[in-house]
Amino acid sequence: MRPLLFLACMGLAGAAQATTPVGRWHTIDDKTGEIKSLVTIEDREGVLSGKVTQLLRKGADPAARCDKCSDERKGQPVLGLEIIRGVRKSAGNEYWDGGEILDPEEGKLYRVRLTPQEGGTKLQVRGFLGPLWRNQTWVKAP
């Protein structure tokens, strides 16, 4: 009976692990609904960060730079740019927050909350700027 309990617990642990923001995500254009880019989110000792690893929008300039950024990312190539920083699991909640997300097209920084949805196949990305927020839904990439 114990081996069955162990396997059941392992299955639950795997399911919980599958519902983290860690992984590869297609970002979706707010206006057109088309896939814009591929962002890879990694976990480094409990802190999440995410980089643009592919530009997928039709006609995207592979040499595009973050010209509107106001920090050390100003002028850096969008491809490879770290756009998510300092995000951690919120204790007792099903989301990750405490960090920031950069919109490289506008150069704006937002406080961010990442919430896995639909069993980890989608990721709600909520950026806060003061009392206002903006939501996007990213889709897990194969």
N, C-alpha and C positions, 0 to 999 in steps of 0.2 A: 504494500500500500504506500509506503514511503516513496518509492521511485515514482509512482503516479503523482503524488503530491508535489514532488520536486519538479517533475515535468510540467505540471500545471502552473506552478510558480514561475518557472522559466518562461512559459508562454505568456504569462501576464507581464513579466518584466520586458519581454521582447515587444509586446504591444505598447507598453508605456514608452519604451525607448523609441518606437516608431513614430510617436506623436511629439517629437521635438522639432524645433525649427532647423536643426542641423540637416544639411543636405543641399541638393541643387534645385533651384527654383526658377521657373519662368516668370518674369515680371510682365505685367499686362498694361498696355497703354490705357490711361483713363478715358481718353477721348475716342479712340478707334476700336478698342477691345483686342488689338493685335498684340502678339508677343513682341516685347521690346528687347529683352536681354535675358541672359542666364546669370543668376547670382548664386554663388556658393557660400553657404554659411557653415562655419567651423566652430568647434568648441575647444577652447584652450584653457584647461584647468577651471572649467565652470563659467568662463566668460566667452560669449559669442561674438564673432565678427563675421562680416560678409563682404565679398569682393565681386565686382562685375567680371565674369570670366568669359563671356561671349556677348557680342552685340548681334542681335537677331532681327531687328527691324529692317524691313526692305529699305534699301538705300542708305543704311547707317554708315557713317564715316568711321572706318576702323582707326583713324588717326585723331578722332575727336578728343578734345581736352576739356577739362573742367574750368573753363574761363571765368565763370561766374562765382566760383568758390571763393571764400574769404579767408580760409585758413591755409595750412601748409599744402593742401591738395590743389590750390590754385595753379592752373596751367598744367596739371598732371594729366596723363592719358586716362580717359574714362575706362578703357579696357585695362583691367587689373586694379582699378581704384577701389580702395576700401570704403564702402558706403555705410556699413553698419559697424558700430563700435560699442564696447562696454556693456553689452546686454547680458543680464543674468536671470535665472529662474526666480520668479516671484514666489516667496515662501507661502505655501498654502493655496496657491492659485494655479490655474492651468495656462498661464502665460509667462512670457519673459519680458522684462523691461529694465529700466534704469540706465539705458544707453541712448545712443542717438543714431539717426539715419540721415543721410545726405541725399538730396535730390540733385544729381550732377547737372541736370539741364537748367535748373533755376539757381543752383548754388545755395539753396536753403538747407539749414540744419533743423531737424525736428527731434523732440524726445520721441522714443519709439516704444511700442508694445507689439510683440509678436505672439500670435495665438494660433496654434495648429487647429485645423478644423477638418471635419469629414474623415476622421481616422488618420490624419496626417497627410492627406492628399492635397490639401489646400492650406494656405497660410494667410491669416488676416494680418496685414501690416498696417498699424495705425500710427500715424505721425502726429504729434501734438506741437502746436505753436501757440504758446499762451493758453487761453481757454478753448481755442479752436482745434479741430483735428481733421485729418484727411485719412480715409481708408483706401487700401488697395487689397485685392485678393490675388495672391501669387499661387501658381499651380506647380506641384511637384514635377520635376523633370525626370524623364526615364533614365 
